């Protein structure tokens, strides 16, 4: 069963561009490499041919993956009512005084190092439906960590 993929408009456009690049530029480059490798003769011990076939398989798999994501994509925008939801950017302060800023996104877009956390992650799910000045607690491997929500955009 295919599930909905929640994406920002920016991520949707990025995936559409990647799909176009893979279907046009990358496909043709691989086909050229395959044609060259076939011209070398015996395919059973032809490393160039096998490498190109492997690249072709990976490219086609990524194309199929992106097509499924885009087919099931739901573009999200941040709420304007001050309540944390998909697409919201939230500034929080940990109980030790450390301040962090995160954007709540779908799984496909999550990248912790870029400040994008999944709405299904422990921190993301704790933030959903909360508002400025709310306090949340998140279970971590080191124990419970408490946060205060400073700002919701």
Secondary structure, DSSP 8 states (H G I E B T S, - for coil): ----EEE-HHHHHHHHHHHHHIIIIIHHHHHHHHHHHHHTS-STT-HHHHHHHHHHHHHHHHHHHHHHHHHTEEE----SSSB--TT-EEEEEETTS-EEEEEEE-GGG-BGGGTEEETTSHHHHHHTT-BTT-EEEEEETTEEEEEEEEEE-
